[in-house]
Structure formats: C-alpha cells, structure tokens
Amino acid sequence: MQAGAQADARAGGTSAILRAALTGPLRGRIALVSSFGSESAVMLAFAADIDPAVPVLFLETGQHFPETLAYRDQLTAHLGLSDVRSLRPAERQLQDRDPQGQLWAFDPDACCALRKVEPLDEAMIPFAAWLTGRKRAQAATRAQLPIVERARDGRLKINPLAHWTPAELDAEMTRRALPRHPLAGLGYRSIGCAPCTRPVGEGEDARAGRWAGLAKTECGIHA
C-alpha cells in the first residue's frame, strides 16, 4: 500500500472509531482526557471534526510548564473546542498534603495521586467511558495497548491512536497544519509536569523523560 493510501486508511479508521464513540450509544457519557502534550493535537483534531463540544478533561496540576498551559489555550481556540475542563486538586487537600509544593521530590506517587488520579476520578463520575491519546510506540510498557479496554473502575477506555507511529502522527500534524507544542522541538517527546519531565535522548522511548531515574512509568490514571 502506498504511504498516502496507508495514511488515509489510518485516519479513516481512527475517525470511524471516534465517530462511533461520540455519536453512538455513549454520546453524552464519554469524555476525552488530554495532556495537551507534544502529540495531543492529533486526537483533539479528530474529535473536534466530529463533536467540538466533547468534554475534554485536562489535569491542571499546578506543576505544568507554562508552555503547556499556553498551548492548551492556543489549541482549544484553534480547534474550536467548547468544553475544555481544567481539573485541579482541592485547595484543602493541597494545604494538608503538599503545603510547600514539593511532594513530587520525595513521593512522586503520592503527588500524582493528589494532583491527577483523585481529581480525574471525581470528574469521571458522570461518564461511562473515556478517550485517551496513548500509543503503543510510546514505551515498551504500552506495546500491547488495545484499542478498547475495560478500566479498573469498569468504565470503557478507548485508545483510537494506539496503532499510530510517531512518523504518522507528525505527518498528520503537518497535513492539518496543527500548532506544535513549544517544547516538542527541544526534545520533549512526552510532556508532563515540569519537575518530573526531561528531554529524551536518541534511541530512548518517548516516555523515557518522565520520572527519569525512577522505577515509576505511569502517573496512576492508567494503572
């Protein structure tokens, strides 16, 4: 299959998955969870083509790079997304469990639980399913990622881009003239909170820069 035809087939398959998710029986009961990271624009663009009012959940941890917050706003406007929700940990919980904002330095799992897992668990209460932007090519730990899975809480979790390669994602961003994350060109292939993210080196997994030097590979929302 020629490269162009293969790309069209890939995009068509992803559009079909998203259309079924956003306009079928799950309509109104599904959310898209996005980090507004280096590859997030592709998933958001496909979703916006179908339903720009889809709820988009962004975990505003208070520890993001300023560039990520600016990119969130830029991409939201560019795609015409009308329901982007920034989820924050409760102020009382922050004061009780991380008053100095340094929890990441000595207990990153607890920091992720406070700033990501718990806010998302609460925000997901009205929803029966969610869309993620995870891909098999991101890390060895995601190599067997299915398109559809059952989350730990019983909800459906749908990964429409699971089979996309970095080259295909880059080509789709170019084809659509999508804005790029400001840090992507500086070697940040997977972008999380600033204290726990570094650029990746040649030959490293895209997520090698997340919690570098630790056994930790996930924040917990996909555990």
N, C-alpha and C positions, 0 to 999 in steps of 0.2 A: 504494500500500500504506500503510495506517495506520501511525503511528510505532510503536505497540505490537507490531503484527504483524511489522513490519520488524525490530524489536529481537529478537523471539522467533526469527525466521528466522536472524538473525546469530548469536545464541547457539547455536541448534541446529546450524548449520554448523560453528561452532568446536568444539562438543562432539563432533561426528562426526569431525572431523579428529583431535582428541586421543584419542578412543576407538580409532580405527584405529591410531594411533601407539603407544599404551600397552598395548593388548591384542592387537594383531596380530602379525605376524612379527617386529617389532622389540622385542617385550616382553622386558624384562630387558637389552636392549642399547641403551637410549635414556636420555638424561639431560635434565633441564630446567636451563638456565642462567639464573639470575635475579640482577638487581642489587638487588632489594628496594627499588626506586626508587618514584617517585610513581605509576606505573601498573602496577606489578608484581603487585598483589594480584589483578587480574582473571585473568591467566594462571594464577597459582598456585591460585586458587579452582576454575577449570575442571578443572585437573589433579587437584586433591585430590578432586573429586567422583568421579573415575574410579579413581584409584590414589593414595592418600595416602602410599604408600611409594615413589613415584617418586623416584629420586635427584635432588636439587636442588643444583646447584653454585653457590656464592656465592664471589666472588673477594674475600677478605679482604686488602686491600692494605696495611693498617696506616695508611691515609690517609683513611679514611672519616669522615664526620660522625658524632658519637656518636649522633645521632638515627637514622641508618640502621641502626646495629648494634642499637639498642633496637627499632626497627621490625621488623628481621629476626626477632628473638626473639618479639615480640608476634604477628606474622603466622603464624609457624611454629606457635605454640600455638593460635591462633585457628582455623587450618585443619586442625590435626591432622596436619601433615606430619611424617613419622617418619624421614626420611633426608636432612636438610639438611646438606651438607658445606661447611665454610668452608675454602677453598683459600688457602694462604699461600705466599709465596716462601720458598725455603730460606734459613735464617739465614746460612749461609756466603755465599750469593750476595748477600744484603743487606749484609753486612760488607765484601765485596770491591768491590761496585759502587755502593753507596749508604750508606756508613757514617754520614753525617750526616742522612740522610732528606731531602735537598734536591735529589735528581736531577730531580724534576719541574720545578724552576725554570729549569734550563738545558738539559735534554734530555728533554722530556716523552715522546718516542717511546721512548727507552731506559727510562724509568721504567715506562711501560705494558708494555713487553716483559718487564721483570723481575717486575713485580707482578701482571700479568694474563695476558699471552699465554703465557708459559712455564709457569706453574702450571696453566693450563687445558689446554694441550697434554698435559701429563703426566697430568692427571686423566681426560682423554678416552680414554686408551689402551684401556680395556676396552669402550668404547661404539662403536656403528656409526652413531649418529645423535644429534642433539640438537635440543631445542626452544628457541626464542628468543621474546622478547616484543617484537621490533621491529615498527614500524608504518610504513606509507607516509607518514602525516601528520606524522611527527616531524621530517622535514627534507627539503629538496629532493633531497639525495643518496640518500634512501630511497624516492623517489616511485614507482619501478618495482619495488619489492621483491616477489618472487614468494612464493607460499605455501610451495612446496618448491623447494629449490635444492641444488646439489652444492657442498660446502665445498671449500676449497683442498686439503684432505688426503684428499678422496674421500668423506668422510662425508656423509650426508644432513643437511641443515639445514632444519628445518620452522618456519615463522613463522605460527602459527594466527591471530594477531591482525593480520596485515598490513593488512587492509582496514578495520579499525575506526577510527572517528573519535574525537577527544577527547571529544566530547559523548556518544557511545555508551559509551565507557569509564567516564565519570563517572556515567552513568545506571546502568550495571551495578554499579558500586561501591555506589551508593545502594540499588539493589534488593536487593543481597545484604547490606547493612549491613556492608561491609568496613571495617576500620580504615584510616585515611588516614595517609600519611607525614607526620610533623610539619612538614616543610619545604614540603610541597606548597602550603599556604595562604599561603606567604611568597613565591611567585613562582618557586619552583624546579620547573620542569616536567620536567626531566631531571636526575637526581642521580647524580653520580659521586663522585670523590674530592674532599675539601674544598678543597685548594689550587687545583684546576682547574675549579671549578664556581661559577657565579654565578646569581642570579635572571635571568629573561628579561623583556624589556620588551614592551609592547603591540605586536602585529603581528610579533614575532620568531618564528622556528622554535622548536619546543620544545627543540631541542638547541643553540640559539644561545649558551646559557650554559656550554657545555662547551668548554674551551680557548679562551675568548673572546680575540680579537685575534690568534690564530694561524691558520695555514692548516690545522692539524690538525682533523679532524672525527670520527675514529674512534680507539679505543684500539688496535686492531690485531687483536682476536679476530674481527672481521667483515671484515677486509681482503680 
